[in-house]
Amino acid sequence: MILKKIALIIIIVTGVTTTACSDEQTEPISPDVKLSQTEFNFPSGGGTETLTIEANISLKMKGSEMAWCTVSKEISESNDLLSYTISASPNSFPESRWTNITISGTDYVRDLKISQDGAEESSEEEETPTEDADVMPIIKTLGLGWNIGNQLDAHSNGLSNETIWGNEKTTQEAFNKVAATGIQSVRIPVTWLGHIGEAPDYIIEEAWLNRVAEVVSYAENAGLIAIINIHHDGGDSHYWLNIKDAAVDEDVNDKVKAQLKAMWTQIAVKFKDKGDFLIFESMNEIHDGDWGWGTNRTDGGKQYATLNEWNQVFVDAVRSTGGNNSNRYLGVPGYCTNPNLTINHFVLPTDVVEDRLLVAVHYYDPYEYTLTDKFSEWGHTADPTKKESYGDEADLRKVFRQLKTKFTDNGIPVYLGEVGNVHRGTDRAEEFRKYYLEYLCKAAKVYGMAPFFWDNGATGAGKECSGIINHSTGDYINNGKEIVDVMVKAITNDDASYTLNTVYDNAPQ
């Protein structure tokens, strides 16, 4: 759809205070400011508005800090008028946005809220890509992936520990059984907290690094592609990967980049002789604690720029170690691994080799269905009283289509590093769960992306119960075989009669 540029005009009328030549002290003037309105809401296509202000005091305007909204002063024909033009760039994404403009004077402060709706999806049916026509070789190689979550990423009291969150130590047997299911890749999240020495060297504890290497060897022996990363070290900006502070304090940012460089140099050296089966992923879900709805939306892009810097440090550090790291595939995430924020703000790092970077995003929409179990059904056949109000099939396709247009169509592969849906306690809810995962995985294949199911090993039903395979034995948890089979089918079945539309048409009734 075509979006028009937004132009917003604010005109401020200000009084001029004069002081007579007198020995008598003048009384303070009480501010008398009349605004025609205090909030402006614009459609995604834009528009213009005029604000008038009558005032008996001098006023100043502080413009927005958001990059999409700029303020310029205009020349006024009247001595009693101040005029400002506020321009906002088009909003081509579905999320609405807002910012404040502050008007202030002696004993007077008032914020004006400027908001803009997100772009509406075109009413025309989108063209569905031809399956496999544009799928990159690395995406086919990754296929269906599995996260061995709450394992090497588990931690407590500042110390990562493999069994602290309830899973037994993983084994070669488990990885062999995972490979036998049709799963092709495993993401091995790693938290390094408590195993890192002091500055400036930040030496990683040998025993922990060796355990990570041992688990990587399980994947290699089983014939699986493996991804390792730095995981909860950036959790909610509570630890050393603190983007909240780094974005506003250059000293903090310099320390983070120094540690990131030191750690990835060590990790890369440890694995420099490993083959292409191993991929490094810089970080996981970096955000300021508000999951993409915090200061990142009002700081003028500082957090986004900081994460882009960190990803560049990661790429440079790995490449500098030589060996197979010279052209190893590297995964780099956008802010919070949120698809829309990644599309809007991610900058691909520069690299010394071509076509060896992957973009990492996560997809759990709608999260109150997939993760919290607040809702038990999903999709066009679901009971409206048992489903979330957003995130159905059309929304999923829209996000995947945008990722394809932004990255895949420009030669940049995308993988969904985490997707998921918790186990339910009823047969009907499980049918919708299987439908959601089949539709998601089939759509991922159609739009040229590789999905990785998040498995935390939990054996129950309901909130955060995402276990499908026992991490120690490799045996299925609950109805894990049904879940794995439906996802493998969606990724590997090339029958011409098996399409995204047929999956849609066979939704639970």
N, C-alpha and C positions, 0 to 999 in steps of 0.2 A: 504494500500500500504506500501511497505517496504522502509524506508528512510535510506540513508547512513549517517554516521557521517561526519561532515564537518571538514576538516583540512586546514587551511590557513597559509602559511609560508611567512613571510616578512624578507628579508635579507637586512641589512643596511651596506653600506660601509662608513666608516668614516675616515677622515684624522686626523692626530695627529699634533698639532701645537707645534713647539719647539722654544725656545728663545735662541739666541746666547749670549755668555758672551761679552757684549759690553756696552759702556757708551752711545751709540746712542739709541734713542727711536725708537722702531719698529712701523711701520705703521699698523693700524687696517686691519685685513683681511676681505675682502668682501665675504660674504657667496656665495659659488658656489655649489649648490646642484642639482643633476640631478636624477630624479625619473623615473623609467621605466613606471609607471602608478600611478594614484592617486585614482582610484575607482575600486572596485571589486564587481561584482554581481554574486551570486551563486544560482543555482537552489535549490529547497527545499531539494533535495536529497544530496546536498553537493558537495564538490570537494576541490582541492588545487590549490593555485596560489603562485608564487614567485615574490617578489618585490626586485629589486636591486636599490641601491642608491649610487651614487658617490658624495663625499663631501670633502671639504677642511677644515671643522670645525668638532668639536666633537658634536655628536647628542645624544639626549635622546628620549625615546619613552614612552608615556603615554598610557596605554592600555584602553580598553573599560570598562565602568562601568556596562554594561549590564551582567546579570548573565549567559546568554547563550553564551557569547563570552569571552574566557580567553586567556591570553598571558603568554608565558614562554620563557625564554632566553635560547638559545642553545650555545654550545661550538663551536667555529669556529677554523679551522686549520690555518687561516690567521690572522695576527695581524691587518690587515686593514679591517676586516669584523666583523660586528655584525649581529647575526642571532636571530630572534624571531619566535616562532611558535604560531600562533593564532588559537585556536580551537573554534568552535561553535557547540552547541548541535543541534540535528535535529529539524527542524521546521515542526511539524505535523499539523499545523493549517492553514487555508486559508489566513490569513493576512500576508503580507510581513513584514519584520522588517529590521532595519538598526542601525548602531552605528558608532562612529568615533574613530579613533586612531590618536593621535597627535604626530608629530615629531617636536622637537624643538632644537634650539641651539642659539648661540649668534647672535642676529639680524635676527633670522629665526624661523618661525612657519608655519607648514603645517598640515592640517587635511587630513587624508585618510578616505574615506567613504567605509564602508563595509556593503553591503546589501544582503538580502536573500529573495528569492521568497517564497510566501505561498505555502502550499501543494496543489496539484491538486486533485480534486475529482476523484475517481476511475471511469473508463469508464463503469464498470460493473454495472448493475442495482442492487440497494441495496435490501436486503430482507426486506419487510415491516412486522413489527411486527403483530402478531395476536391480533386483538382488544380485549381489556379488559383482556388479558391473564396475564399481569404483572402489571396491574393498582393497585396501593396501595389503601387501604380503605380510607385514608384521601383525596386522589385525587378525588375519587368518591364522597365523602362527599362535597368537595368544588364545584364540578361540574362546571357550568358556573358562573363566577363572574362579578361583576359590580363595577366600581370605582365611588364614589360620589366625583368627582374631582372639584377643584376650589371652595371648600366649606369650611370645617374646615382648609384646608391648605392655603386658601387665605390670603394674607398679603400685607401691604403697610407701608412704612416708619418705618420698624422694628417692626410692630405690626400686629399679625394675627387677622383677623376679618372675620366672616362667610359670610358677604354679600358684602365685599369690591370689589369682582371681578364680581359682577353682578347677582349672584344667590340670591333668597330669602331664608330665613331660611328653613331648611328641617324639615319634619314633620313625624309623625307616619303614616299618610295616604300615604305618598310617599313610605315608606318602605313596607307597606302592598301591594301596587300595584306592586312594584318591585317583591315581592315574588310570586305574582299571575301570573307573566309572565313565570315562569319556571327557572328564575335565582335563584341560590341556595346560593350565597355568595355575600357579599359586603365588599369592601375595603374602609375604612374610613381614608383617609390621614389627618394627623393633623400637623399643624405648631404651634410651641409653642412660637415663637418670641414675645417679649413684655409682656409675662405672666410669666417670670422667675425672681426670686429674685437674689440677689448678692451671690457671693461665701462666705463661703464654702458650704452653705446649698442648694442654688439654689432652693428655695421654689417655687413651681408652684402655681400660683394664683388660689384660690379655685373656683371662678366663672367659669373660663375657663375649669378647670378640670371637674367640674360638668356638663358643657354643653357637653363635650366629652362623659361623662358617660350617659347623657340623650340620645344622638344620638345612642350610643351603645345599650341602652335599646330598641330603636326603632327596631333595627335588631333582638334583642332577642325576642321581642314580635311578630315579623313577622315570626319567625322561620328561620331566615337567619344566616349563619355563618358570623362572622364579623372579620375583621383585622384592627387593629389600629397601627400607627407607629409614628416616628418622621420624618417629611417630608422636608419642605423647610428650616429647620434650617441648612441643609447642602448644600443649593443651590449654586453651582458654587464656593464653598469655600469662600463665601462672609460673612458668619455668624459664629457662634461659632463652628459648626462642620466643621472646616477648615482643610482639609487634606493636602492642599498645604503647609501650614506652619508647621503643626504637623509632617509631614514626615521628615522635616529637622531640627526641633527644639524640643528637648526632653521636654523642659519646657512647650511649647505649647501643646505637646501631653499629658503630665501629666494633664494639666488643662482640656483638652477636656475629657479625660477618667474620671476625677473626676466628671465633670458635667454630663457626660453620665450615670455614676453610680448613682448619686444622683437623676437624673430625672427618670430613669427607675425604681429605687426603689420606688419612690413615685407613679408612674403610676401603677406599679404592686401591690402595697398595696391597691390602690383604687379599683382594680378589682380582688383581690385575691379570693373572694368568687364566682366569675362568673364561669359558667360551661365551658365545652369544645367548646361551640359555639364561644368563643372568642380566637383569636390568636393575639399575639404581633409580630410586625415586627420591627427590630431594627432601620433601617434607609432607606432612599430613594436616589437612583442615586447619590452616593457620588463620586465626581471627582474634579479635580483642576481648572475647568473652561473651559477645552477644550474637554469635552465629550469623554474621553478615548483616545484622540490623543495628549495629552500634555506631561508634564514632566514624567508622569507615565511610558512612554515608553523608557525613557533614564536615569532614576535615580537608576537603578540597583534593582528595585523591592521595593523601600522604601514605596511608597504609598500603594502598595498592602499589604505589611506587616502591615502597620499602620491600614488599614481597618480590617484586620484579628484580630488585637489586640482589636479594638473597638467592633467587634462582640462578642469576648470572654467576654469583660466587660459587655455587654448587657446580655448575657446568665447567667453569674454568679450573676448579680444584681437581675434578675427576680427570679432565683431559690432560692436565699437567703431569699425571703419574705415568703416562705411557702404557706400554703393553697393549693388552686388549681393550684397555680403557680409552685408547685413542679414538675408537669408533664404536664403543658400546652404546646401545640404546639407553637413553636417559629420560625419565618421566619427570615432568615439571607441572605442579598444580597451580590453579588460580586461587583467588582469595576464598578461603573456607571451602575450597573445591566446589563452590556453588556454580552451576552452569551459567546462569545469567551474569553473575559478577565476573566470571572468567571471560565470557564473550565480550563484556564491556571494558574490562580493565587489564586483562592479561597481556603482557608483552613477551613474545617468544625470545629467549636469550639468544645472543649471537653464539655461533659455534664454529669450530675450526674444521668441521666436516659437515657435509650436507645430509639432510634427511635422516638424522639419527635422534631427533627429539620427539617425544610423545607428550601430548597434553593430557593431564589427569583431572577428571571431575568425578563427583559422586552424585548418585541419584536415589533419593529415598521418598520422593513425592508421591502422595501426600503423607508426611511423616506421622501424623496422628492415626493414620491407618497402618502404615508399614512398621512403625517402631513402637508406638505406645499402646496399640490395640484399643484405642478409643472407639474406632469404627471397625466393623467386621466384614464389610463388603466393599467392592470397588467396581467401577466401570458402568457401562450403559445399561446393564440388566440388573444392577443392584437396587435394593430397596432404598429409596431416598432418605429414609429415617435412619439407615444403618451405614451411610457413606459420608465421606467428607464432601464439602461443597466445591472443591476444585481438584485438579490433578487426574482427571479421567483420561481416556485414551487420546482424545484430541490434544490435551495439554502435553501429554508425554511426547506425542509425535511432533508437536510444535517445538519443544525444547531440543529434541534430537535433530530436527531439521535445521534449527538455528546453529547447532554445533557443527553439523555437516557443512553448512554454507560458510561459516566463519573459518573453520579449520580444515576439515577433510578435503573440501573442494579446492583448497589452496595448498594441498600436499602435506598437511600436518596431521598425523594420525591422532585419534582420541581413544582413550580407554576409560571405562567407568570403573574406577578403582574400588568403589563400594556400591553395591545395590543390595536390597534385602527385603524381607517381609517375615515377621515373627510367626511362630507356630501358634495355631488356634486350637481351641478346645472342642469345637463342634465340626461335624463333617461338612456342613454347608459353608462355614467360614473357611475351611481348608480348601474347598473347591474354588472359592474366590481367590484365595492365596495362590493356588497353582495357576489360575488364569492370569493373575497379575504378573507373575514371574515369567510365564510363557509369553505373554504379550510383550513385556519389557525386553526379554532376550531376543525375541523375533524382530522387534523394532530395532534393537541395537544392531542386529545383523543387517537388516535392510538399510540402515543409515550408516553402516560401515564402522561400527564401534565394538569393542570387546568388553563384556560385562564381567565383574568379579563379585560373586555372592559373599556377603559378610556373614561368617559363621563364628560365633563366639563360644560355641561349645555348650551353651545352656540347654538343659534337657526338658524344661517345663513348657508351659503354654502361656501366652500373654506378653506383656511388656518386656522388651529386650531379650526374649527367648528365641534366639536365632540359630540354635544348634541344628545341624543336619548330619554331621559326621564327627564321631569321637576322635579327638586330636591325638590320642595315644594309641588306640587300637585300629582306627580306620573303619570301625563298624558304624552302621547307620544309627542315627538318633531319631526316635519317634518314626515319622513317615518320611525320613530323609531320602530314601530311595525314590519315592514318588517325586519329590521336589527336584532331586538331581536329574532324574530321567526326563522330566518335562523341560528343564532348562537345556539339557544336552540336545534334545530333539529340536528345540527352537534354533539352536546354533548350527547343528550339523545336518539337519534334514534338507536336502536340496531338491526334493520332489516339486515339480512345477505346480502341482495342485495344492501344495502346502504354502499358503501365503499369509501375510498379516491380516488380510481380510477374512480368510477362513478361520484364523484364530479368533478374530473378533466375532464372527458369526456363530462360533461355538462356545460363547461365554455362558456361564451358569445361568439357568433360568429360575 
